[in-house]
Structures are given as structure tokens and as C-alpha cells.
């Protein structure tokens, strides 16, 4: 089997860990001896074993003189668990292929050096792009302290995300919605504006595997941007499981705050910017709480604000071949741009289909274009 196939296997294992390891990265590892995979592992929830340790445990004595393929540089330090580099050394691994170095500036390259010091051959860069995408949120958080913001929305062919009455169920078909719903398993928090809660009364929970209903054990934080405290107390978002955080503008009415607390919400008072919650301050708060990935699901006003301030790291736009029409129908809001030359452009664009629906994925350019 070509060596790249072993790394691709490790990448598949890393994807199984996505959404369950935060704030740690999702890592996959395989141990290969005489052309056969003798050990596999992927990162377990925080405080439990890392991918390398599990792969070595499965390999047992066969790890002696074997080669390891791992999607991220093994950790060289004591954290919640012992260093993986020492486990690799103790197991007698002779060669390690890493997809990429750990982006954590405190430890990047240290694991590599530790292995080299012990005479273990190391290689870096195999399947680097795929490995980077798996841990793109971890990279953003560990280098900036801020969460990775993903904007997800469904729209019609004429760019509407809801009708003039606010109806948006359902723009896309069931196959697309199942895929989109599965994304909730991979994030730490789901963010919506209060108008979305009022109009759609969503639960914002992550359903069981395969869309068969029920809710998974791990639920993302449900986050409502509600500057004035308009969210109805009977909203389904307050149903368990999982936590709810309502972000309001300070100073906030103490009676309203107490009622929200009584239905199970945490209320966070933040400075105002333009009459609404200062999103930058909110993202800083989330980063300090080790919220690594935030999935923004609407509505148009919140999405527009995030785009205006260049706070979106990734876009997932689901396009359905329907025409909604109407000047008052809802689309992505915000101030927008004055001319096309200053429009926010996506890079690294990927396109896939779900039946008649199309998913466009891309990464917004952070630099503001020059005036035309």
C-alpha cells in the first residue's frame, strides 16, 4: 500500500474525532509494520487518550521498529495527559510521518525535535492540506484566542433566505438538511439572532447519527444574540439537553435577566456597538471559554453584521433551484458594499450537490479590497 494511503487512513480516523475533542485538535494515527496496519487510534474527549497512544496500545509489541503516520505533530509536553512523543519513543517506533506541525506557537516543532533527538526519522507535509482543514478551527483558536466562525445559510436561486413573511421552511430538500444538520455535531456552539428564534422556534440541537432522530450525548452551546431580551421564554431553545447563552446589551433589565435564568439560560451582558451586541467582544468571551468553533445559522441581520466586519472564517451556502421573489423577502443583511470591486470574495471554493441542491463552500478573504 502506498504511504499516502496510510496517512489517508489516519485522516479518516481524525474526522471521526471532529466535534468531540475541543479544545484539543482532532488527530488520527496509524502504526504500520511490514506493510500492514497493526494499530489505529483517534483523539478521545478532553482528558482521555490521544490518537498516538491508542494506536500504540493496539499495536503492542509490533510497534517496535514500526512506522507511525499521524495527522498532527505529537505533543512533547505534559498537559491533561502525558506527552505522546515519549510514548512513541518508549514503544520503539523507528519512523514518524506527520501531516503538519502543531500550529500552537508554544509547542510547534518541539515534538519533532524531541523525536529527532532520539534518532527517530521524521517526515512532514504528507496530505498537509487535508489535515489543515480538519483542524482549521483549532488553528484559529490556538493562534488568536478567537473561535472559528462558520456562516451557514440556505437560499433560493434569487438569493433569498426567507420569504417576505419570514418563512424559510424548507428552502432545501431533506437530503441537504440532513447533511447540514450533521454539521452541528462538529461545532462547540450554534449562534442565531433573536429574530430567528421568534420566527422559527428552533431547538438547535444535534440529532443522533444518520439523522434517525433523538439527540446526541454531546450538544453544542446554543447562543442567542438578543440585544433587548426579546426571546420568548417558552421557546423550544430552552428545552434540554445542552446549555443556552443569551447575549444582551449592558445594562440589562434585572427582571428580564432573572426570568431568563429561571428557564435555564445564562445571560451575558456585553457592550453595544451600533445599537446591538458587540460581536467582537462576544467572540473574545467565547474564545476565553475555549469555544473553538461557532456555527452561525441566521438570520439575515446577524449574518450581514458578521460579513460587514469580516468576522466570518468559512461560508457554507446551500442553494436551492427555487425562486422566492419579492423586494421585501429576506436576504443576507448588513450594510454591504458600495461597489462590486469591494465585494467579499471566497477563496478555495468547493462545490458539491445534494440532488438538485448545491453547496458552495469557501473561505472569505480577510483583506478589504481597494476602492475601484
N, C-alpha and C positions, 0 to 999 in steps of 0.2 A: 504494500500500500504506500503511495507517495506520502512524504512527510506532511504536505499541506492537508491531506485528509485527516491526519491525526489532530492537527490544530482545528480543523473544521468541526471535528467531534467535540473538542474542548469548547468551542464556541457554542455549539448546540447545548452543552451542559450549562454554560454560563447563562444562556437565555432562560433555562428552567429556574434559575435563581432570581431573575428580574422581578422586582417588587417585593421581595421577601428579605433583603439583606440590608436595606437602608438603615443608617447612613453609610454602611460599608459598600464597596463595589461588588458587583455580581461577577464571579470568576468561575471558570471551568478548567479542569486539569485532567490529563490522562497520562498514564505511565505505560511505556512501550518496551517490551523485551523480546528480542529475536523476531521482530516483525509482528508481534501480537500485542494487543492491548490487555494488560494484566491488572490495571487499576483505573478507576474513574471516580471523579467527585466534583461537586459544585458547592459554592459557599452556602452555608446554613445561616439561619437568622442570627442576629447580633448576639455575641457571647458564646456561640457554638463553633464547631469546627469550620476551618477554611477548606477550600477545594483541594489544595495540595495534600493536606493531612488525610482527608478521606480517601484520596486516590492512593496514597502510600499505604494506608491501612489495608485497603483492598488488595494491593499488590503483595503485601507481606514480604517474605524473603526474596521474591522475584524482583524487588526494586533494586537489589544490589547490581550495579553495572548497567542499569536501565536508563532510558531517556524519558524525560518529562516534557510534555507540551502543556503550557499554561497560558491563559489569555491575558494575564497581567503579572507584572514583576512580583515575585514572592516577597512578603513583608519581612524585614530584618529586625523588627523590634517587638518588645512586649507591649501589648495593648490589652484588650479584653481576653486575648488568647496568646499563647507563646508564639515566637517567630517561626514562620513557615520555612525560612532559609535553614534554620537549624534542623528542622525535621527532614529536609531534603538531604542535608549533609549526613545526618545520622543514619539515614536509610541506605546510603551508598550510591545514590544517583550519580551517574557519570556525566550527563549532558542535559542541559535545560534550554528549551526553545520558548521564548516569551513573545507574545504578540506585541506588547508595548510596555514601556516603563510606567511605573506608578506616577500619575501626574501630581501627587501630593508633593509640594516643593520641599517638605521637611525630610522625606524619605526617598525621593526619586533617585534611582541609581545606587542606593545603599545596598539593596538586596542583591543587585548584580555584582557589586564589588565583593560582597561577603562570599558569594558562591565562587567567584574567580580566585579569591584568596585561598580557598580550599581545593583549588585545582579542578574545579568543575567547569567544563566547557559551556559557554553560553552563546545564544544567538537571539537577536532582537529583530522584530519587524514583520514576521510572517503573519499575514492576514490582519495587519495593523488597523486598516480602515474599519473592518467589521468589529474588531474588538473595541475600537474607539467609540463606535456608535452604541454598543451595548452599555458602556459606562459614560456616555456623554453627560448625563446629569451629575454623576459623581464628580467628573472632571470640573464642571462649572462650580459646584458647591465647594469642593476642596481648594480651589484656586481663588475664589471670590467671596466665599461665605454666603452666597445667594443661591436660592433654588433655581432649578432649570424650569423655565416656563414654556409649556406646550399649549398652543391655541388650537382647539378642535371645534369645528363647526360644520354643519351640513347646509348646503344652499342649493337653490334651483339654478337652472341654466342662465337665468337672467339676474343672478346674484342676490337673491332674496333668502334670508334665513328664517323668515316667518311672514305670514300674510298681514294685511293691514289691521286685522283683529288680534294679532299676536299668536295665531295658531301655527304650530310648527310640527305637529304630529300627523303623519310622519313624512318628512321630505324624502328620506331614503328608504330602501326596502329592507326587509328583515335580515337578509344575509349581511348587509352592510352594517346594520345596527348591532348585530351580534359581535362583529369584529370590533366596532367602536367601543362597545360595552366592555369587551375583554381588556381594553387599554387601562381600565380603572384598576385592574389587578397590579399594574406595573408602576403606579404612582403613589406618592405619600399623601397628597391632598387633591381634592377637586374643588375648584373655585367657580362660583357663579355670582351674578349680580342679583339683587333682591327682586328685580322685576321678573327674572326667570323663575324664581320661587313662587311669586304671586301668580304668574301666568300658567306655569306647567305643573306646579306642586310636585317636583321630583323627589325621589328618595336619595339619589346619588350614591347608592350602594353598589358594590361589586358583586355580581351574581356568581353562582357556582360555576365550575368548569364546564365548558361546552355550551353555555347558555341554557342549561337544563333547569334553571330556576334555583331558588334558595339563595343564601348569601354565603360568601366565603368567610373563613375564620378571620383573615386579616382584612380590615376595612380601612379605606383612606379617610383622612380627616375631611369633613365636609365644611367648606368655608364659604360664608355668605358676605358679600360686600353690601352693607346696608347702612349708609351714612346716617339716616334719621331713625332707624329702628322701625321700619315698616313691615318687616316679615311677620306674617300671621302666626300666632302661637300654636295653632292647630295644624301647621304644615307638616307633611309627612317627613320632611327632612329631620325632624326632631325624634322620629321613631328610631329605636335602636336597631342594629348594632352600630358601633362606631361613635366618634366624637364629632361635635359641631362647634365651630368657632364663628361668631358673628363679629365682623369688624365694623365699628361705628366711629363717628367723628366725636372727638372730645371738645367740650364737656358733654356728656350724655345724660339724659334724664334718668335719675336713680330708680324711679318706679318702674320704668320700662326695662331697665337693666335687670332688676330683681325678677321680673316676670320671665325674662329670657333665661335667667339662671335656673328658675324653678322648672322649666321644661327641659333642662339638661344642657343648655348651651353655655359655652364660655364666651364672655363678652370682652372684647379688646378695644379700648378707646385709643384712637390714633389722631394725629394732626390732620387738618383738612388741607386739600390742595384743589383749587378751583371749585370749591363747594362740596367736594366728595372726599372720601378717604384717600389719604396719600398712599398710593400703591407702592411706591418705592420704600416707604417706611414699613409697610406691611411685609414686603418681601424680605427686608432686613430682619424683621422679627421672626419670620418663618425660618430663615437661614440659621438664626441663633438657636432655634428649637430643633435643628437637624432635619427639617423638612427639605428633602433633596429635590423632589420633583412635584411640580404643581400642574395639574391638567385643568385648563380653563374651558368651560363648556358653555359659556354665554353669560349674558346676552350681548346684543349688538353694541350697547353703550360701553360695557366693560371691555369687550374685545377692541373696540375702537380706541379707548384710552390707552390700553397696553401697546397697541401698534403705534399710536402717536408718540409715545415716549420711548419707543424702541426697546421694550422690555420683553418681547417675545423671542424665545430661542429657537422654537420649532413650530411649524404650521402643519396641521392635518386638515385639509379641506376636502370634504366629501361633496361631490357634485352629482345631482340627480337630473336626468333629462326631462324636467318639467318646467313649465313657465307659470310663475305666480302672478307677475304683473302688479300694477298699482303703484302710484307715486308714494303712497303712504305705507307701503309694505316695508317690513323691517330688513335692513341690511347691516353690515358692519358699520358702526357709527364712528364717533370721534370727529376731530377737526379735519382729518385727511390732509391732502397736499394740494397746492395751487396749480401745479403743472405735472405732466406725466414724467418729466425728467427727474422729479423728486419722489416718484412713487417707490414704495418699499418693494424691493425685488428679492425673490427667493433664489438661493443657490443650491447646488447638489439636489436638484429636483428629481423625484421618483414618482412614477405614475403606475398605478395598478387598478384593476377593475374588479367589481363585485356584481356580476350580472350586468345590468345597464348602468349601474352607478360607477363613478370614477373617484379614486382617492389620489389627490395631489399632495405629496409630502415635500417639504423643503425647509431651508434654514434662512431666515431673513438676514439681509446684510445689515450690520450694525452701524456702518458709517453712513451719515446723511449725504446724499448725492449733492453735487454743486448745483447752484442755480443755473438754469439754462440761459 
